[in-house]
Amino acid sequence: MTDVNVDARALEQLLQSSFADCEVRVEGGGGKYQVVMVGETFAGLNAVKRQQLVYQHLNVHIRSGAVHAVSMHLTTPEESATA
């Protein structure tokens, strides 16, 4: 899936299918997106490792030019509950 017209909904579906144990929300458009994910997948990982994990699934869209800016808020359920 390297469509240059990828939208927030398509990215959200991609991430939800890749991270079934996470709550996923993607907002934005025009190549700029905000990704919020909460899940046990991130337990024990620092911020950089968490982002690298998500980027593995977004890189095809970044390389195609469909996505050129991503901000991420990636937490475990415990971290999310105390925020």
N, C-alpha and C positions, 0 to 999 in steps of 0.2 A: 504494500500500500504506500505509494509514493506520490499521491495526488497533491499537486501544488495548492489545491483548494481545500485542504484538510481544515476542519473546523473543530471547535472545542468539544462538541458532542462526539465526534469520531475519535479524538484523542482520549476522551474520558472512557469510551468503550474499549479502546485498545488497552489502556492501563487497567481497567477493571478486569478484563479477561486475562491480563498478565499477572495481576496481583489480586487473586480471588478473595484473599483474606482481608483486603483493605477496603475502607470507605474511600471513594475517589470523587473529587470534584475538580473540574477543569473549567476555567472561565477565560474569556478573552476572544481575540480574533485578529485577523490581519497579520498573522505570524507571531503575535505576542500573546503569551498565555501564562496564567497563574494556575499552578497545580497544588492542590491540597490533598494529602493522603494520610490516613490514620490506619495503622495496622501493626500486628506483631512482627511482620516482616522486618521492621526497622529496629527491633530490640537488639541491643548490643552493638549497633553500628553507629559510628560517628557521623556527623553531618555530611562530610565528603563521600563516605561510602554509601550513604543513603541516596545521595544525588546520583552517584555513578550507577547505582542499581536501576534507577528510573531512566537515566539517560540511555542505557542499553536499549530500551524500548522506544525511545524517541529519536534516536540518531538517524534512522532512515528518513524521517521527516525533516530533520535539521539539514542533512546532506542535500535533500531535494530542494531546499529553500522554502518549504511550506511553513516551517517553524524557524524563527530566528532569535526569539527571546523567550526564555522560560524562567519564571520565578517559582520556587518550590517551598512548601511548608510540609515537611514529612515528619510525623510523630508516631509514637506508640499510643495505644489507648490510654495508658497510665499518664503519659506526658500530656495528652490532650485533655484529660480530666482535670489536671492541675493548672492548666493554662488559663 
